[in-house]
Amino acid sequence: MKKMAVLVGLVMLLALAGVVGCGGGGSDGSGNALSPEDTVKSCLEALAPETLDKWFSYLVDNEGNRESYEDVKRNIDGVDSMEISIMKTKLVEQTTDEAIVEVSYDTKFNAGGNTIENSFKERFFLVQSDGKWLIENNEEIEE
């Protein structure tokens, strides 16, 4: 039952925190900057116990995101496996230093024999920093 509470807590954190790299946030590992859409996809794909530091590297390093990282880190310990399937991304707006990306994705978490599946639709707000796109904030899209 405790693992189920951990899963529910993690799902709630994902919905609130967004998230959402080995080569550094916003780059493809060889130093090339990712597009805003690819940054969001890479961030979400990195949300797993073994790649949590990679996930955080796609976020703007501020107090709110550091708190989200610590919350996810505490809650992710009881998770046996995680899957995130990106359904669709859409670049809504982009300037030279800001972008908005909408994404629909499915999550599947397993812990202690329990599985929780959810679908999310979120809007991610990105900023450019040192030539790389980083996620500043996100919000759930109500339908």
Protein Blocks (a to p, Z undefined) as FASTA:
>chain_A
ZZmmmmmmmmmmmmmnopacfkoghiahnopacdfklmmmmmmmmmcfklmmmmmmmpcc
dfklmmmmmmmmmmmmmpmbdcdddfbdcdfbdcfkbccddddddddddeehiacddddd
dddddddeehiacdfbdcdddZZ
